[in-house]
């Protein structure tokens, strides 16, 4: 589906002391039911009804290597095949395949998907290697003694990706439990471990058993650690596939004490479940309950409670915030987690920008951000802003001695004009191309009136952006939302470079009422000063009646 993500679940955030019985809830439920999609979006929705699409799977498990044999793929592949058959897939399973058989099976699989326009799942358990940023699956007949043998005797994952791209079917899942330790012992070494990081092709979720550039053991039980948890989560009725993999990631991380953390890249636009069913969701009540729970959890040091909260709603309105809090607590308890390692050459590193490594910069005392605002429709400059980080207070960042307060990622808490926000996750900790999440909040005006907003967000990619403050290698975030009081549709594009600093680079907002654009605004960074070792005096703000963070 080529249309942008739409906010189909329209509910509201409410003040903690006024959650039960508020009249907002009924109005939001009505608004959600009355949401009207453009005709083209409706047509696409019908064309990609994944519940009725044919389902095909190719499952490969390689164990009997002459060098570095494995135990668990012989168990993992049949178990996954059984789960997929239970989910309505026609499954082709190959055990201990040679190169020719693997390549032909992949070609046949892609051709079947192209013919039927079905949902596809490719699962591989066995050895895998990377060479020159390309990933290779290792057939059992491979005799790899030097680097040149990898390409000549391995099966390039690109063969699968190319076939799926040509198939143009609505959804594919590629699951690679192929990040085993070096299969060829001391006689053969490569500079890079595991598999290389790839971006998922359109309509695809690409899942690795562990983070790119890292390896995982074969496991000591009847199944590999990753596949063992995947088998369990596939059985959850009604669980969206992205929820399945998020739960698997959490379980594997906790069981391995941070030594193995699965990784996904996704470009999915539709929802898909392995198993139908589940309890019908009341979005309004769900949000109320989650907000109440999060307001308690955010200040507690309860790892088990955070785990349970994330598992219950891995795509929830506070899941990203909860995951960050969990990361903090586990680090404090001594967990030394692995990190994805990007081995591919960066496409753009302008202005001294560094590639994102999963180690985001935090706000720092003494930082200064200068912004200007302009009207997108007239291109006329409307305001200039200067904000200085005065202090860090728990999970809040205080600008200009309290005039503006945001959380650690830049989400609003309090504005100079008295507005206040309930906690939310428009900006998050961990960005990756294809990542999707949701945000929802209530803003309370100085006079006590409330306005609720919800967003669906997605990182569409990385791109070079040139601003008055410089040129940056940035993540581009696109968000579609609704003001639940006015019914206005909100379209936002934001750029962030978390490896440089936490402040926003730029944001453009279009507001539509009854399909017509009624306003547009652009905010962009004009200057930046890094933080100092000690608190810096706050410079006077310009036009503090509003703020670039008060969107």
C-alpha positions as CSV (number, residue, x, y, z in Angstrom):
1,X,0.0,0.0,0.0
2,X,1.6,3.3,-1.0
3,X,-0.6,5.6,1.0
4,X,0.8,7.0,4.3
5,X,-0.1,5.4,7.6
6,X,-3.5,6.5,8.8
7,X,-4.7,7.0,12.4
8,X,-7.5,4.5,12.4
9,X,-7.6,4.0,16.2
10,X,-8.6,7.4,17.4
11,X,-8.7,7.8,21.2
12,X,-7.6,10.4,23.6
13,X,-5.2,11.0,26.5
14,X,-6.7,12.5,29.6
15,X,-5.4,14.2,32.7
16,X,-4.5,11.6,35.4
17,X,-6.9,13.0,37.9
18,X,-9.9,13.1,35.4
19,X,-9.6,9.7,33.6
20,X,-12.8,7.9,34.6
21,X,-16.1,9.1,33.2
22,X,-14.9,11.8,31.0
23,X,-17.3,12.7,28.1
24,X,-14.3,12.6,25.7
25,X,-14.4,8.8,25.4
26,X,-17.7,8.6,23.7
27,X,-16.9,11.3,21.3
28,X,-13.6,9.7,20.4
29,X,-15.2,6.3,19.8
30,X,-17.7,8.0,17.4
31,X,-14.9,9.8,15.6
32,X,-12.9,6.6,15.2
33,X,-16.0,4.9,13.7
34,X,-16.7,7.8,11.4
35,X,-13.1,8.1,10.1
36,X,-13.4,8.3,6.3
37,X,-10.5,7.2,4.1
38,X,-9.9,8.6,0.6
39,X,-11.2,6.5,-2.2
40,X,-7.8,5.4,-3.3
41,X,-6.9,4.3,0.2
42,X,-10.1,2.3,0.5
43,X,-9.3,0.6,-2.8
44,X,-5.8,-0.3,-1.6
45,X,-7.2,-1.6,1.7
46,X,-9.5,-4.0,-0.2
47,X,-6.7,-5.1,-2.5
48,X,-4.4,-5.9,0.4
49,X,-6.8,-7.8,2.7
50,X,-4.2,-10.1,4.1
51,X,-6.7,-12.3,5.9
52,X,-7.9,-13.6,2.6
53,X,-4.6,-13.7,0.7
54,X,-3.0,-17.0,-0.1
55,X,-0.1,-17.9,2.3
56,X,3.1,-19.5,1.2
57,X,6.3,-20.4,3.1
58,X,9.7,-21.7,2.4
59,X,11.5,-23.1,5.4
60,X,15.1,-24.2,5.3
61,X,17.1,-25.9,8.1
62,X,20.8,-26.7,7.6
63,X,22.5,-28.8,10.3
64,X,24.8,-31.4,8.8
65,X,27.8,-29.3,7.8
66,X,31.0,-31.2,7.4
67,X,32.7,-28.4,9.4
68,X,30.8,-26.8,12.2
69,X,27.7,-29.0,12.3
70,X,24.7,-27.6,14.2
71,X,22.1,-29.4,16.3
72,X,19.0,-27.2,16.4
73,X,18.2,-26.3,12.8
74,X,17.0,-29.9,12.3
75,X,14.5,-29.3,15.1
76,X,13.8,-25.6,14.4
77,X,12.8,-25.8,10.8
78,X,10.2,-28.6,11.2
79,X,8.7,-26.8,14.2
80,X,8.4,-23.5,12.4
81,X,6.9,-25.4,9.4
82,X,4.2,-26.9,11.6
83,X,3.4,-23.5,13.1
84,X,3.0,-22.0,9.7
85,X,0.8,-24.8,8.5
86,X,-1.4,-24.2,11.5
87,X,-1.6,-20.6,10.4
88,X,-2.8,-21.6,7.0
89,X,0.4,-21.6,5.0
90,X,1.3,-24.0,2.3
91,X,4.9,-24.9,3.3
92,X,7.9,-26.1,1.4
93,X,10.5,-27.4,3.8
94,X,14.1,-28.2,3.0
95,X,16.5,-29.9,5.4
96,X,20.3,-30.0,4.9
97,X,20.2,-28.5,1.4
98,X,23.0,-27.9,-1.0
99,X,23.6,-24.7,-2.9
100,X,21.8,-25.6,-6.1
101,X,18.7,-26.9,-4.2
102,X,18.6,-23.8,-2.0
103,X,18.8,-21.4,-5.0
104,X,16.2,-23.2,-6.9
105,X,13.8,-23.4,-3.9
106,X,14.2,-19.6,-3.4
107,X,13.4,-19.0,-7.1
108,X,10.4,-21.2,-7.0
109,X,9.1,-19.5,-3.8
110,X,9.4,-16.1,-5.3
111,X,7.7,-17.2,-8.5
112,X,4.8,-18.7,-6.5
113,X,4.3,-15.4,-4.7
114,X,4.4,-13.5,-7.9
115,X,1.7,-15.7,-9.4
116,X,-0.6,-15.8,-6.4
117,X,0.1,-12.3,-4.9
118,X,0.1,-14.1,-1.6
119,X,1.7,-13.5,1.8
120,X,5.2,-15.0,2.0
121,X,7.3,-16.2,4.9
122,X,10.9,-17.3,4.4
123,X,12.6,-18.9,7.4
124,X,16.2,-20.1,7.5
125,X,18.2,-21.7,10.4
126,X,21.8,-22.5,9.8
127,X,25.1,-20.8,9.3
128,X,25.3,-17.4,7.7
129,X,28.2,-15.1,6.7
130,X,28.7,-11.5,5.5
131,X,31.1,-10.3,2.9
132,X,31.4,-6.8,1.6
133,X,28.1,-5.9,3.3
134,X,26.3,-8.7,1.5
135,X,24.8,-11.6,3.4
136,X,25.2,-15.3,2.5
137,X,23.4,-18.4,3.7
138,X,25.7,-21.4,3.9
139,X,24.6,-24.6,2.2
140,X,25.7,-27.9,3.7
141,X,27.9,-28.7,0.7
142,X,29.9,-25.5,1.0
143,X,33.7,-25.9,1.5
144,X,34.7,-22.4,2.4
145,X,38.4,-22.0,3.0
146,X,39.0,-18.4,1.7
147,X,36.9,-15.3,1.2
148,X,36.4,-15.9,-2.5
149,X,34.6,-19.2,-1.6
150,X,31.8,-17.3,0.3
151,X,30.3,-15.8,-2.9
152,X,31.1,-18.8,-5.0
153,X,29.6,-21.4,-2.6
154,X,27.2,-19.5,-0.4
155,X,23.6,-18.4,-1.3
156,X,23.3,-14.6,-1.5
157,X,20.3,-13.3,0.4
158,X,20.1,-10.8,-2.5
159,X,18.7,-13.6,-4.6
160,X,15.7,-13.8,-2.2
161,X,15.3,-10.0,-1.9
162,X,15.4,-9.6,-5.7
163,X,12.8,-12.3,-6.2
164,X,10.4,-10.8,-3.6
165,X,10.8,-7.4,-5.1
166,X,9.8,-8.7,-8.5
167,X,6.9,-10.7,-7.0
168,X,5.2,-7.4,-5.8
169,X,3.1,-9.4,-3.3
170,X,1.6,-7.4,-0.4
171,X,3.6,-8.8,2.5
172,X,6.7,-10.8,3.3
173,X,8.5,-12.0,6.4
174,X,12.1,-13.0,6.2
175,X,13.4,-14.7,9.3
176,X,17.1,-15.4,9.5
177,X,18.2,-17.5,12.5
178,X,21.6,-17.5,10.8
179,X,23.8,-15.6,13.1
180,X,25.8,-18.6,14.5
181,X,29.4,-18.5,15.6
182,X,32.2,-18.9,13.0
183,X,31.5,-22.3,11.4
184,X,34.9,-22.8,9.9
185,X,37.1,-22.7,13.1
186,X,40.5,-21.1,13.3
187,X,41.3,-22.0,9.6
188,X,39.0,-19.3,8.3
189,X,38.3,-15.8,9.6
190,X,36.3,-12.8,8.4
191,X,36.7,-9.3,9.7
192,X,32.9,-9.0,10.3
193,X,30.8,-11.3,12.5
194,X,27.3,-12.4,11.9
195,X,25.2,-10.8,9.2
196,X,25.2,-7.3,7.8
197,X,22.5,-4.8,8.4
198,X,20.0,-4.5,5.6
199,X,16.9,-2.3,5.0
200,X,13.8,-4.3,4.4
201,X,12.4,-4.1,0.8
202,X,8.8,-2.6,0.5
203,X,6.2,-4.6,2.2
204,X,8.7,-6.7,4.1
205,X,9.7,-7.4,7.7
206,X,13.3,-8.7,7.9
207,X,14.1,-10.3,11.3
208,X,17.5,-11.4,12.5
209,X,18.1,-13.7,15.5
210,X,20.6,-11.2,16.9
211,X,21.8,-7.7,16.1
212,X,23.7,-7.1,12.8
213,X,27.4,-7.7,13.2
214,X,26.9,-10.1,16.2
215,X,26.6,-13.8,16.6
216,X,24.4,-16.2,18.6
217,X,25.1,-19.7,19.8
218,X,23.2,-22.8,18.6
219,X,21.4,-23.1,21.9
220,X,21.4,-25.9,24.5
221,X,17.7,-27.0,24.3
222,X,15.7,-28.7,21.7
223,X,15.5,-25.4,19.8
224,X,17.7,-22.3,19.3
225,X,17.0,-19.6,21.8
226,X,15.5,-17.2,19.2
227,X,13.3,-19.8,17.5
228,X,12.1,-21.3,20.8
229,X,10.5,-17.9,21.8
230,X,9.3,-17.3,18.2
231,X,7.4,-20.6,18.3
232,X,5.7,-19.5,21.5
233,X,4.7,-16.0,20.4
234,X,3.4,-17.2,17.0
235,X,0.6,-18.9,19.0
236,X,-0.7,-15.7,20.6
237,X,-4.3,-15.1,19.1
238,X,-4.7,-11.8,17.3
239,X,-1.1,-10.6,17.9
240,X,0.1,-8.4,15.0
241,X,3.3,-9.7,13.5
242,X,5.3,-6.7,14.7
243,X,4.1,-7.4,18.3
244,X,5.2,-11.0,17.9
245,X,8.8,-10.0,17.1
246,X,8.9,-7.3,19.8
247,X,7.9,-9.8,22.4
248,X,10.5,-12.3,21.1
249,X,13.2,-9.6,21.3
250,X,12.4,-8.9,24.9
251,X,12.3,-12.5,25.9
252,X,15.6,-13.4,24.2
253,X,17.3,-10.4,25.6
254,X,16.2,-11.2,29.1
255,X,17.1,-14.9,28.9
256,X,20.5,-14.2,27.4
257,X,21.1,-11.3,29.9
258,X,21.7,-8.9,27.0
259,X,24.1,-11.2,25.1
260,X,21.7,-11.7,22.3
261,X,19.2,-9.1,21.1
262,X,17.1,-9.8,18.0
263,X,16.8,-7.1,15.4
264,X,14.2,-6.2,12.8
265,X,14.0,-3.9,9.8
266,X,10.5,-3.3,8.5
267,X,8.7,-1.6,5.7
268,X,5.3,-3.2,6.4
269,X,2.2,-1.1,5.8
270,X,-0.5,-3.6,6.5
271,X,-1.2,-5.6,9.7
272,X,-0.9,-9.4,9.7
273,X,-1.4,-12.0,12.4
274,X,-0.2,-15.6,12.4
275,X,-3.2,-16.7,14.5
276,X,-6.6,-14.9,14.4
277,X,-8.7,-14.2,17.5
278,X,-7.8,-12.4,20.7
279,X,-10.0,-10.2,22.9
280,X,-11.7,-7.3,21.2
281,X,-10.0,-4.0,22.0
282,X,-11.6,-1.0,23.6
283,X,-9.0,1.6,22.5
284,X,-10.3,4.3,24.8
285,X,-10.3,2.2,28.0
286,X,-7.0,0.6,26.9
287,X,-5.3,4.0,26.7
288,X,-6.8,5.2,30.0
289,X,-5.5,2.1,31.8
290,X,-2.0,2.4,30.1
291,X,-1.7,6.0,31.0
292,X,-2.6,5.4,34.6
293,X,-0.1,2.5,34.8
294,X,2.7,4.4,33.1
295,X,2.4,7.3,35.5
296,X,3.3,4.9,38.2
297,X,5.9,2.7,36.4
298,X,7.9,5.7,35.1
299,X,9.1,6.5,38.6
300,X,9.6,2.9,39.9
301,X,12.6,0.6,39.7
302,X,10.5,-2.5,38.9
303,X,12.0,-4.5,36.1
304,X,9.4,-7.3,36.2
305,X,6.5,-4.8,36.1
306,X,8.1,-3.0,33.1
307,X,8.6,-6.3,31.3
308,X,4.9,-7.2,31.8
309,X,3.8,-3.8,30.7
310,X,5.8,-4.0,27.4
311,X,4.7,-7.6,26.8
312,X,1.0,-6.7,27.2
313,X,1.2,-3.9,24.7
314,X,4.4,-3.9,22.7
315,X,3.0,-1.4,20.2
316,X,1.3,0.7,22.9
317,X,1.3,4.4,23.4
318,X,4.0,4.2,26.1
319,X,5.9,1.1,24.9
320,X,8.9,3.1,23.6
321,X,9.1,5.1,26.9
322,X,8.8,1.9,28.9
323,X,11.6,0.2,26.8
324,X,13.9,3.1,27.5
325,X,13.2,2.9,31.2
326,X,13.8,-0.8,31.2
327,X,17.1,-0.3,29.4
328,X,18.2,2.1,32.1
329,X,17.3,-0.2,34.9
330,X,19.0,-3.2,33.3
331,X,22.2,-1.2,32.7
332,X,22.2,-0.1,36.3
333,X,21.9,-3.8,37.3
334,X,25.0,-4.6,35.2
335,X,23.6,-5.8,31.9
336,X,26.1,-5.3,29.1
337,X,24.0,-5.5,26.0
338,X,25.3,-5.9,22.5
339,X,24.7,-3.2,19.9
340,X,23.9,-3.4,16.2
341,X,27.1,-2.8,14.2
342,X,26.8,-1.1,10.9
343,X,29.5,-2.3,8.5
344,X,28.3,-0.7,5.3
345,X,29.8,2.6,4.1
346,X,27.6,5.5,5.1
347,X,25.8,7.2,2.2
348,X,26.1,10.7,3.7
349,X,28.1,12.1,6.5
350,X,27.9,15.8,5.8
351,X,29.0,18.5,8.2
352,X,30.9,16.0,10.2
353,X,27.8,14.0,11.1
354,X,28.5,10.5,12.4
355,X,26.5,7.4,11.4
356,X,23.9,6.4,14.0
357,X,25.3,3.7,16.2
358,X,22.5,3.1,18.6
359,X,24.2,5.4,21.2
360,X,22.1,8.5,21.1
361,X,23.3,11.8,22.5
362,X,21.4,13.2,25.5
363,X,20.4,16.8,26.2
364,X,23.3,18.6,28.1
365,X,23.3,21.5,30.4
366,X,24.4,24.6,28.6
367,X,23.2,23.5,25.2
368,X,21.6,26.3,23.1
369,X,19.1,25.8,20.3
370,X,18.1,28.7,18.0
371,X,15.1,28.2,15.8
372,X,13.0,30.2,13.3
373,X,9.4,29.6,12.4
374,X,7.8,30.4,9.0
375,X,4.4,30.0,7.4
376,X,4.6,27.1,4.9
377,X,1.9,28.7,2.7
378,X,3.2,32.2,2.5
379,X,6.9,31.4,3.2
380,X,6.9,34.4,5.6
381,X,9.0,34.2,8.7
382,X,6.8,34.3,11.8
383,X,9.1,34.0,14.8
384,X,12.5,33.2,16.2
385,X,13.3,31.2,19.2
386,X,16.3,30.6,21.5
387,X,16.3,27.9,24.1
388,X,19.0,27.1,26.6
389,X,19.2,23.9,28.7
390,X,19.3,25.1,32.3
391,X,19.2,21.8,34.1
392,X,18.3,18.1,33.9
393,X,15.7,17.1,36.5
394,X,15.0,13.4,36.6
395,X,13.5,12.4,33.3
396,X,12.8,16.1,32.4
397,X,14.9,18.7,30.6
398,X,14.4,22.3,31.9
399,X,15.0,25.2,29.5
400,X,15.5,28.8,30.5
401,X,15.1,28.3,34.2
402,X,11.7,26.6,33.8
403,X,10.0,28.5,31.0
404,X,9.9,25.3,28.9
405,X,10.2,21.7,30.0
406,X,10.5,18.6,27.8
407,X,11.3,15.0,28.4
408,X,14.7,13.4,27.6
409,X,13.7,12.9,24.0
410,X,12.2,16.4,23.4
411,X,8.5,15.7,23.9
412,X,6.6,18.5,25.5
413,X,5.9,18.7,29.2
414,X,5.3,22.4,29.9
415,X,5.3,25.5,27.7
416,X,5.9,29.2,28.6
417,X,2.2,30.0,28.1
418,X,1.1,27.5,30.8
419,X,0.2,24.6,28.6
420,X,0.9,21.1,29.9
421,X,1.1,17.7,28.3
422,X,0.5,14.2,29.5
423,X,3.5,11.9,28.8
424,X,3.8,10.7,25.2
425,X,6.3,9.4,22.6
426,X,6.4,11.5,19.4
427,X,10.2,11.6,19.7
428,X,11.7,8.4,21.0
429,X,15.1,6.8,22.0
430,X,15.8,4.3,19.3
431,X,15.3,5.3,15.6
432,X,15.6,2.9,12.7
433,X,14.5,3.0,9.1
434,X,11.0,1.5,8.8
435,X,10.2,1.7,12.5
436,X,6.6,2.5,13.3
437,X,5.0,3.6,16.6
438,X,2.2,5.7,17.9
439,X,1.8,8.7,20.2
440,X,-1.2,10.2,22.0
441,X,-1.5,13.0,24.5
442,X,-3.8,15.6,26.0
443,X,-2.7,19.2,26.2
444,X,-4.2,21.2,29.0
445,X,-4.4,25.0,28.3
446,X,-3.8,27.6,31.0
447,X,-7.5,28.0,31.4
448,X,-8.0,24.3,32.1
449,X,-9.5,23.4,28.7
450,X,-8.2,20.2,27.1
451,X,-7.4,19.1,23.5
452,X,-6.4,15.6,22.7
453,X,-4.2,14.4,19.8
454,X,-3.1,11.1,18.4
455,X,-0.4,10.2,15.9
456,X,0.9,7.2,13.9
457,X,4.6,7.7,13.1
458,X,7.2,6.1,10.9
459,X,10.9,6.5,10.1
460,X,10.8,6.6,6.3
461,X,14.6,6.8,5.9
462,X,17.8,8.8,6.4
463,X,18.5,11.8,4.3
464,X,20.8,14.8,4.1
465,X,19.1,18.0,5.3
466,X,20.6,21.5,5.0
467,X,19.6,24.1,7.4
468,X,21.0,27.5,8.5
469,X,22.6,25.6,11.4
470,X,24.5,23.3,8.9
471,X,24.1,20.1,7.0
472,X,23.1,16.9,8.8
473,X,22.6,13.2,8.1
474,X,19.1,12.9,9.6
475,X,16.3,10.5,10.2
476,X,13.1,11.6,8.5
477,X,10.0,10.9,10.5
478,X,6.5,11.1,8.9
479,X,3.4,11.3,11.2
480,X,-0.3,11.4,10.5
481,X,-2.6,12.4,13.3
482,X,-5.9,14.0,14.4
483,X,-6.9,16.7,16.8
484,X,-9.7,14.9,18.5
485,X,-11.5,18.0,19.6
486,X,-11.6,19.8,16.3
487,X,-11.4,16.8,14.0
488,X,-8.5,18.4,12.1
489,X,-6.1,16.1,10.3
490,X,-2.4,16.8,11.2
491,X,0.4,15.9,8.8
492,X,3.9,16.3,10.2
493,X,7.4,15.6,9.0
494,X,10.3,15.9,11.4
495,X,14.0,15.5,11.1
496,X,16.3,14.4,13.9
497,X,20.0,13.5,14.2
498,X,20.2,11.7,17.6
499,X,23.9,10.9,17.2
500,X,24.6,14.7,17.2
501,X,22.1,16.0,19.8
502,X,18.6,15.4,21.0
503,X,17.0,18.7,19.9
504,X,14.9,18.7,16.8
505,X,16.5,19.7,13.5
506,X,13.3,20.7,11.8
507,X,9.5,20.1,11.6
508,X,6.8,20.9,9.1
509,X,3.2,20.7,10.0
510,X,0.1,20.9,7.8
511,X,-3.4,21.1,9.3
512,X,-6.4,20.0,7.2
513,X,-10.0,20.6,8.0
514,X,-12.6,18.9,5.9
515,X,-9.8,17.9,3.5
516,X,-8.6,21.5,3.0
517,X,-5.3,22.9,4.2
518,X,-6.0,25.6,6.8
519,X,-2.5,26.2,8.1
520,X,1.1,25.2,7.6
521,X,4.2,25.8,9.7
522,X,7.9,25.0,9.4
523,X,10.4,25.2,12.3
524,X,14.1,24.8,11.6
525,X,17.3,25.0,13.5
526,X,19.3,28.2,12.8
527,X,22.2,27.7,15.3
528,X,23.4,25.3,17.9
529,X,25.9,25.6,20.8
530,X,27.1,22.4,22.5
531,X,26.7,22.0,26.2
532,X,29.4,22.9,28.7
533,X,30.9,21.0,31.6
534,X,29.1,23.2,34.1
535,X,25.6,24.8,33.9
536,X,25.6,27.8,31.7
537,X,23.6,31.0,32.4
538,X,20.4,31.0,30.4
539,X,20.3,33.6,27.6
540,X,17.1,35.5,27.2
541,X,14.5,33.8,25.0
542,X,13.0,35.5,21.9
543,X,9.3,35.4,21.5
544,X,8.7,32.9,24.3
545,X,4.9,33.2,24.0
546,X,5.3,30.0,22.0
547,X,8.1,27.5,21.5
548,X,9.4,25.2,18.8
549,X,8.8,22.3,21.1
550,X,5.1,23.3,21.8
551,X,3.5,21.7,18.8
